[in-house]
C-alpha cells in the first residue's frame, strides 16, 4: 500500500494548483486576470529577487477567486436553431 499525503493549499497558490482546485482552464485564468481580477487582490506577480515584472509568475488567492466564481450570474440562454 502506498502512502497518501493530503495537502491543504495555502492562501496563495500557483496557476497549476488553481487549475486543479477550481477546474478553471489556463485561458480562462488569463482572461480573468486581464479583465476582472485586480493585481494584489486576486493575483500577484512574484519573483525570486522580490522585484516582479508584469511577465513574472503569478500566484492566486484561490479563496477570493472561489467567491468571484460564486458571484457569477446565471448563463444567458443561447438561441437554439432548428
N, C-alpha and C positions, 0 to 999 in steps of 0.2 A: 504494500500500500504506500502511495506517495504522500508526502507531507503537503498540506494545503495551507497557504498563507493568505489571509484575508487582510487587505489594507483599506483603510478609510482615506479618501482623498483629503488633502489639506484645503485651505481656503482657495489658494491659487494653484491651478493645475495647467499642465501643458495642453497643447491642442489635441494631441493623441488621446490623452485621458478625457478631455472634454468630449471628444467624439465618442469614446467608449461609454461614458456615463449618461450622455444625453441622446445619443443616436444621431446627432447633427452631422452633416457632411462638411468636408473641407470648404467647398464653395459657399455653403450657407453661412459658415462661420466668417469667412472673408467678407461677404456682402453685409452681414450684420455689423461687423466691425467698421465697415465703411459708411453705413447709412443709419445705424440705430444705436450702437453702443458708444459709450464715452470712455476715452482713454483715461485710466486712473480709477475708473469705477468698475466697468465690466471686464476690462482687459488692461494689461500693462506691457510695454516693451521692456525687456530685460537684457542686460549684457554682463559678462563676467567682470569687466572693469568698472561697472557701475555707471557707465555713460552710454545709455542705449540710444540708438538711432531709429528712425521710422521703419527701417527694414530689419531691425533686431527681432529675435524670437519673442513671441508673446506668451504671457501667462494669463489665465482667465479665472474670474471669480465665479465658479460654477453655481453657487447658491443664488447670486443675483441673476444669472442667466436663466436658471430654472424659473425664477419669478417672472422674468421677461417672457418666457415661453408661456407660462400660465396666463399672462395678461393678453395674449394674442386673441383677437376677436375671432368668431367663427368664420370659416371659409365662405367666400361668396360662391354660391352655386353657379356652375357653368351651364350654359345653354346646351341642351342635348339635341344633336341632329338626328334626323330620322333614318 
